[in-house]
Amino acid sequence: MLDGTRKEKAARLLADDARDEHAAIVQYLRHAWAFQDEGLRAKLEGIARDEMWHFDWLSEKIVELGGKPSSERSRIEVGGVLLDLIDVDIKAEEAAIAQYQKHLSEIDDEGIKLLIRKIISDETRHRETFKKIKELLEGPGASSAAIVVEAAPAGGTGDDGPADLLGRLDQGVRHEYTVILKYLMQSYASGDCEAGHEIWESAIDEMKHLGWLAESLVEHGGVPKVEHTPLGEVEVLEKALSENLQEEEKVIAQYGGNIASLEDPEFKALFEKLRLDEVQHQYVFNEILEKLKLSKAEVNAIERS
């Protein structure tokens, strides 16, 4: 059992790890989306999903230690020749393994040590996967090695909103990335286990949305930047849910507008799939909020009696 000082130190060390995991998620996704080979793209996306779980596990452990998870991330490298960026990824994994091993020696809690060892095992496997990808890129006939990954996004928005299809997709990526972080932070801060889990499940849905939108953007010549807008309320559950409902209402209207104005059936289907999921999230958030209000009313009635 850790005392207060050692808990604080462990939470601080895990917070450093979580920031790096968050950066790895975005960096690996950006590199994945540069690949024309679907198999190699899937390998990098799979690694990014592993890093998402690491971020989640670390954040939950930080809460257990009495700390507050953060949506901050470390610096990422996304611009340059793809072969060089895969080398950057190898070095990132080596640095992560070294840092986790250092933290393993600095934290005196068997449960946390087990988690770190599990993550080190994943990072070791990731490093070897990146090395194999580098060998393929350096091999004869490889055509992806010299691809230049853009650091800045293509497409964009005008003063009055999305100016074109790329702008609409990029706007969707920005929204989805923001709510992923927002809902995750809310789930960690929630003192209500059931509500926290339902909000967390909504965040997992939004991760799928981010992937669909980003891949569509890449396929049509865009570059997903993956940056977020201000998260808003994450600690006061009732206020957070009210904000979520407003945000869901806004994006349902936005995706509905895209469905109405786009002619391409592929994009109409994409935005309809997104819209229906957001309607489901709106329903879930409203149910949680109504339960909270009912519970509060019952407590007040008992206190008055």
LORO-261816 format. One record per residue (C-alpha): residue in three letters; x, y, z. Coordinates in Angstrom, 1 decimal, decimal comma. Layout:
TINU code      u      v      w
TINU  ALA      X      Y      Z
...
***
This chain:
TINU code      u      v      w
TINU  MET    0,0    0,0    0,0
TINU  LEU    1,5    3,4   -1,0
TINU  ASP    1,5    6,3    1,4
TINU  GLY    0,4    9,8    0,3
TINU  THR    3,8   10,9   -0,9
TINU  ARG    4,5    7,8   -2,9
TINU  LYS    1,0    7,9   -4,4
TINU  GLU    1,7   11,5   -5,5
TINU  LYS    5,0   10,5   -7,1
TINU  ALA    3,5    7,4   -8,9
TINU  ALA    0,7    9,5  -10,2
TINU  ARG    3,2   12,1  -11,5
TINU  LEU    5,3    9,5  -13,3
TINU  LEU    2,2    7,8  -14,8
TINU  ALA    1,0   11,3  -16,0
TINU  ASP    4,3   11,7  -17,9
TINU  ASP    3,7    8,3  -19,5
TINU  ALA    0,1    9,1  -20,4
TINU  ARG    1,2   12,3  -22,2
TINU  ASP    3,6   10,3  -24,2
TINU  GLU    1,0    7,6  -25,0
TINU  HIS   -1,4   10,3  -26,2
TINU  ALA    1,3   11,7  -28,5
TINU  ALA    2,0    8,2  -29,8
TINU  ILE   -1,6    7,7  -30,7
TINU  VAL   -1,8   10,8  -32,9
TINU  GLN    1,7   10,3  -34,4
TINU  TYR    1,2    6,7  -35,4
TINU  LEU   -2,2    7,5  -36,9
TINU  ARG   -0,8   10,3  -38,9
TINU  HIS    1,9    8,0  -40,2
TINU  ALA   -0,6    5,2  -40,9
TINU  TRP   -2,7    7,5  -43,0
TINU  ALA    0,2    8,2  -45,2
TINU  PHE    0,5    4,6  -46,3
TINU  GLN   -1,1    3,6  -49,6
TINU  ASP   -0,7   -0,1  -48,7
TINU  GLU   -3,8   -1,1  -46,7
TINU  GLY   -1,9   -3,9  -44,9
TINU  LEU    0,8   -1,6  -43,6
TINU  ARG   -1,7    1,1  -42,7
TINU  ALA   -3,7   -1,4  -40,7
TINU  LYS   -0,5   -2,4  -38,8
TINU  LEU    0,1    1,2  -37,7
TINU  GLU   -3,5    1,7  -36,8
TINU  GLY   -3,4   -1,4  -34,7
TINU  ILE   -0,4   -0,1  -32,8
TINU  ALA   -2,2    3,2  -32,3
TINU  ARG   -5,2    1,4  -30,8
TINU  ASP   -2,8   -0,3  -28,4
TINU  GLU   -1,5    3,1  -27,4
TINU  MET   -5,1    4,2  -26,8
TINU  TRP   -5,5    1,4  -24,3
TINU  HIS   -2,3    2,3  -22,6
TINU  PHE   -3,5    5,9  -22,3
TINU  ASP   -6,8    4,6  -20,8
TINU  TRP   -5,2    2,2  -18,4
TINU  LEU   -2,7    4,9  -17,2
TINU  SER   -5,4    7,5  -16,8
TINU  GLU   -7,6    5,1  -14,7
TINU  LYS   -4,6    4,3  -12,5
TINU  ILE   -3,9    8,0  -12,0
TINU  VAL   -7,4    8,4  -10,7
TINU  GLU   -7,0    5,5   -8,3
TINU  LEU   -3,9    7,2   -7,0
TINU  GLY   -5,8   10,4   -6,3
TINU  GLY   -4,5   12,3   -9,3
TINU  LYS   -6,2   13,9  -12,3
TINU  PRO   -5,7   12,6  -15,8
TINU  SER   -4,8   15,2  -18,5
TINU  SER   -5,7   15,7  -22,1
TINU  GLU   -2,2   17,1  -22,8
TINU  ARG    0,2   15,3  -25,1
TINU  SER    3,9   15,3  -25,8
TINU  ARG    5,4   16,7  -29,0
TINU  ILE    4,7   14,7  -32,1
TINU  GLU    6,7   14,4  -35,4
TINU  VAL    4,5   14,1  -38,5
TINU  GLY    6,2   16,0  -41,3
TINU  GLY    8,9   14,5  -43,5
TINU  VAL    9,8   11,4  -45,6
TINU  LEU    7,8    8,3  -44,5
TINU  LEU   10,8    6,1  -44,2
TINU  ASP   12,5    8,6  -41,8
TINU  LEU    9,2    8,9  -39,8
TINU  ILE    9,1    5,1  -39,3
TINU  ASP   12,6    5,4  -37,9
TINU  VAL   11,3    8,1  -35,6
TINU  ASP    8,6    5,7  -34,5
TINU  ILE   11,2    3,0  -33,7
TINU  LYS   13,2    5,5  -31,6
TINU  ALA    9,9    6,6  -29,9
TINU  GLU    9,3    3,0  -28,8
TINU  GLU   12,8    2,6  -27,6
TINU  ALA   12,5    5,8  -25,5
TINU  ALA    9,1    4,6  -24,1
TINU  ILE   10,6    1,2  -23,1
TINU  ALA   13,5    2,9  -21,4
TINU  GLN   11,2    5,4  -19,6
TINU  TYR    8,8    2,6  -18,4
TINU  GLN   11,8    0,5  -17,1
TINU  LYS   13,0    3,6  -15,2
TINU  HIS    9,6    4,1  -13,7
TINU  LEU    9,4    0,4  -12,9
TINU  SER   12,4    0,9  -10,6
TINU  GLU   10,9    4,1   -9,0
TINU  ILE    7,4    2,9   -8,2
TINU  ASP    6,9    0,6   -5,2
TINU  ASP    3,5   -1,0   -5,9
TINU  GLU    3,1   -4,4   -7,4
TINU  GLY   -0,2   -3,6   -9,1
TINU  ILE    1,3   -0,6  -11,0
TINU  LYS    4,5   -2,7  -11,7
TINU  LEU    2,3   -5,4  -13,4
TINU  LEU    0,6   -2,7  -15,5
TINU  ILE    4,0   -1,2  -16,6
TINU  ARG    5,4   -4,6  -17,4
TINU  LYS    2,3   -5,3  -19,6
TINU  ILE    2,8   -2,0  -21,4
TINU  ILE    6,6   -2,7  -21,9
TINU  SER    5,7   -6,0  -23,5
TINU  ASP    3,4   -4,2  -26,0
TINU  GLU    6,0   -1,5  -26,7
TINU  THR    8,6   -4,1  -27,4
TINU  ARG    6,3   -5,8  -29,9
TINU  HIS    5,6   -2,4  -31,5
TINU  ARG    9,3   -1,7  -31,9
TINU  GLU    9,8   -5,0  -33,7
TINU  THR    6,8   -4,3  -36,0
TINU  PHE    8,2   -0,9  -36,9
TINU  LYS   11,6   -2,4  -37,6
TINU  LYS    9,9   -5,0  -40,0
TINU  ILE    8,0   -2,1  -41,7
TINU  LYS   11,3   -0,2  -42,2
TINU  GLU   12,9   -3,3  -43,7
TINU  LEU   10,0   -3,5  -46,2
TINU  LEU   10,3    0,1  -47,1
TINU  GLU   14,0   -0,3  -47,7
TINU  GLY   13,6   -3,4  -49,7
TINU  PRO   13,7   -3,7  -53,5
TINU  GLY   10,6   -2,4  -55,3
TINU  ALA    9,3   -0,5  -52,3
TINU  SER    7,4    2,6  -53,5
TINU  SER    6,2    4,1  -50,2
TINU  ALA    9,6    5,0  -48,6
TINU  ALA   10,0    8,3  -50,3
TINU  ILE    6,4    9,5  -49,7
TINU  VAL    6,5   12,9  -48,0
TINU  VAL    4,0   13,2  -45,1
TINU  GLU    2,6   16,7  -44,9
TINU  ALA    2,7   18,4  -41,5
TINU  ALA   -0,1   20,8  -42,3
TINU  PRO   -3,7   19,8  -43,3
TINU  ALA   -5,0   20,1  -46,9
TINU  GLY   -8,5   21,5  -47,4
TINU  GLY   -9,9   23,8  -44,8
TINU  THR  -12,8   26,0  -43,8
TINU  GLY  -13,9   29,4  -44,9
TINU  ASP  -15,2   32,2  -42,8
TINU  ASP  -18,8   30,9  -43,0
TINU  GLY  -18,0   27,2  -42,3
TINU  PRO  -16,7   24,3  -44,4
TINU  ALA  -15,8   25,5  -47,9
TINU  ASP  -15,6   22,0  -49,5
TINU  LEU  -15,7   18,3  -48,9
TINU  LEU  -12,2   18,3  -47,4
TINU  GLY  -13,3   21,0  -45,1
TINU  ARG  -16,3   19,1  -43,9
TINU  LEU  -14,3   16,0  -43,3
TINU  ASP  -11,6   17,9  -41,4
TINU  GLN  -14,2   19,7  -39,3
TINU  GLY  -15,6   16,2  -38,4
TINU  VAL  -12,1   15,0  -37,5
TINU  ARG  -11,6   18,0  -35,2
TINU  HIS  -15,0   17,5  -33,5
TINU  GLU  -14,5   13,7  -33,0
TINU  TYR  -11,0   14,1  -31,5
TINU  THR  -12,3   16,8  -29,2
TINU  VAL  -15,2   14,7  -27,9
TINU  ILE  -13,0   11,6  -27,5
TINU  LEU  -10,8   13,5  -25,1
TINU  LYS  -13,8   15,3  -23,4
TINU  TYR  -15,7   12,1  -22,8
TINU  LEU  -12,7   10,2  -21,6
TINU  MET  -11,8   12,9  -19,1
TINU  GLN  -15,5   13,0  -18,0
TINU  SER  -15,5    9,2  -17,5
TINU  TYR  -12,3    9,4  -15,4
TINU  ALA  -13,7   12,2  -13,2
TINU  SER  -17,1   10,7  -12,7
TINU  GLY  -17,8    9,4   -9,3
TINU  ASP  -20,7    7,4  -10,7
TINU  CYS  -19,3    4,1  -12,1
TINU  GLU  -22,3    3,3  -14,3
TINU  ALA  -22,4    6,8  -15,8
TINU  GLY  -18,7    6,9  -16,2
TINU  HIS  -18,7    3,6  -18,1
TINU  GLU  -21,5    4,8  -20,5
TINU  ILE  -19,6    8,0  -21,2
TINU  TRP  -16,5    6,0  -21,8
TINU  GLU  -18,3    3,7  -24,3
TINU  SER  -19,4    6,9  -26,2
TINU  ALA  -15,8    7,9  -26,4
TINU  ILE  -14,9    4,5  -27,9
TINU  ASP  -17,6    5,1  -30,5
TINU  GLU  -16,1    8,5  -31,3
TINU  MET  -12,7    6,9  -31,9
TINU  LYS  -14,3    4,8  -34,7
TINU  HIS  -15,8    8,0  -36,1
TINU  LEU  -12,4    9,7  -36,1
TINU  GLY  -10,9    6,8  -38,0
TINU  TRP  -13,7    6,7  -40,7
TINU  LEU  -13,5   10,5  -41,3
TINU  ALA   -9,7   10,6  -41,3
TINU  GLU   -9,4    7,7  -43,7
TINU  SER  -12,0    9,3  -46,0
TINU  LEU  -10,1   12,6  -45,8
TINU  VAL   -6,8   10,9  -46,7
TINU  GLU   -8,4    9,0  -49,6
TINU  HIS   -9,4   12,3  -51,1
TINU  GLY   -6,1   14,1  -50,8
TINU  GLY   -6,5   15,7  -47,4
TINU  VAL   -4,3   15,5  -44,3
TINU  PRO   -6,0   15,1  -40,9
TINU  LYS   -4,2   17,4  -38,5
TINU  VAL   -5,9   15,8  -35,4
TINU  GLU   -6,1   18,9  -33,1
TINU  HIS   -8,9   19,6  -30,7
TINU  THR  -10,9   22,6  -29,6
TINU  PRO  -11,4   23,5  -25,9
TINU  LEU  -12,9   20,5  -24,0
TINU  GLY  -15,3   22,4  -21,8
TINU  GLU  -16,6   20,9  -18,5
TINU  VAL  -15,1   17,5  -17,5
TINU  GLU  -15,4   17,4  -13,7
TINU  VAL  -19,0   18,4  -12,7
TINU  LEU  -21,0   15,5  -14,1
TINU  GLU  -24,4   17,2  -14,4
TINU  LYS  -22,9   20,3  -16,1
TINU  ALA  -20,7   18,1  -18,3
TINU  LEU  -23,7   16,1  -19,5
TINU  SER  -25,7   19,2  -20,3
TINU  GLU  -22,8   20,4  -22,4
TINU  ASN  -22,5   17,0  -24,1
TINU  LEU  -26,2   17,2  -25,1
TINU  GLN  -25,7   20,6  -26,6
TINU  GLU  -22,6   19,4  -28,5
TINU  GLU  -24,4   16,3  -29,8
TINU  GLU  -27,4   18,4  -31,0
TINU  LYS  -25,0   20,7  -32,9
TINU  VAL  -23,1   17,8  -34,6
TINU  ILE  -26,3   16,0  -35,4
TINU  ALA  -27,5   19,1  -37,3
TINU  GLN  -24,0   19,5  -38,9
TINU  TYR  -23,9   15,9  -40,2
TINU  GLY  -27,6   16,2  -41,2
TINU  GLY  -26,7   19,3  -43,3
TINU  ASN  -23,9   17,4  -45,0
TINU  ILE  -26,3   14,6  -45,9
TINU  ALA  -28,7   17,0  -47,4
TINU  SER  -26,2   19,0  -49,4
TINU  LEU  -23,9   16,2  -50,7
TINU  GLU  -24,7   14,3  -53,8
TINU  ASP  -22,2   11,5  -53,6
TINU  PRO  -23,9    8,4  -52,0
TINU  GLU  -20,6    7,3  -50,4
TINU  PHE  -20,4   10,5  -48,3
TINU  LYS  -24,1   10,6  -47,6
TINU  ALA  -23,8    7,1  -46,2
TINU  LEU  -20,8    8,0  -44,1
TINU  PHE  -22,4   11,1  -42,5
TINU  GLU  -25,7    9,2  -42,0
TINU  LYS  -23,8    6,5  -40,1
TINU  LEU  -22,1    9,1  -38,0
TINU  ARG  -25,4   11,0  -37,4
TINU  LEU  -27,2    7,9  -36,2
TINU  ASP  -24,5    7,1  -33,7
TINU  GLU  -24,6   10,7  -32,4
TINU  VAL  -28,4   10,4  -31,9
TINU  GLN  -27,7    7,3  -29,8
TINU  HIS  -25,1    9,2  -27,7
TINU  GLN  -27,6   12,0  -27,2
TINU  TYR  -30,2    9,5  -25,9
TINU  VAL  -27,6    7,9  -23,5
TINU  PHE  -26,5   11,3  -22,1
TINU  ASN  -30,1   12,4  -21,6
TINU  GLU  -30,9    9,2  -19,8
TINU  ILE  -27,9    9,6  -17,5
TINU  LEU  -28,8   13,2  -16,8
TINU  GLU  -32,4   12,4  -16,0
TINU  LYS  -31,2    9,7  -13,5
TINU  LEU  -28,9   12,1  -11,8
TINU  LYS  -31,7   14,7  -11,5
TINU  LEU  -34,0   12,0  -10,1
TINU  SER  -31,4   10,8   -7,6
TINU  LYS  -30,7   14,4   -6,5
TINU  ALA  -34,5   15,0   -6,1
TINU  GLU  -34,8   11,8   -4,0
TINU  VAL  -31,9   12,9   -1,7
TINU  ASN  -33,4   16,3   -1,3
TINU  ALA  -36,8   14,8   -0,4
TINU  ILE  -35,2   12,6    2,2
TINU  GLU  -33,3   15,5    3,7
TINU  ARG  -36,5   17,5    4,0
TINU  SER  -38,5   14,7    5,6
***
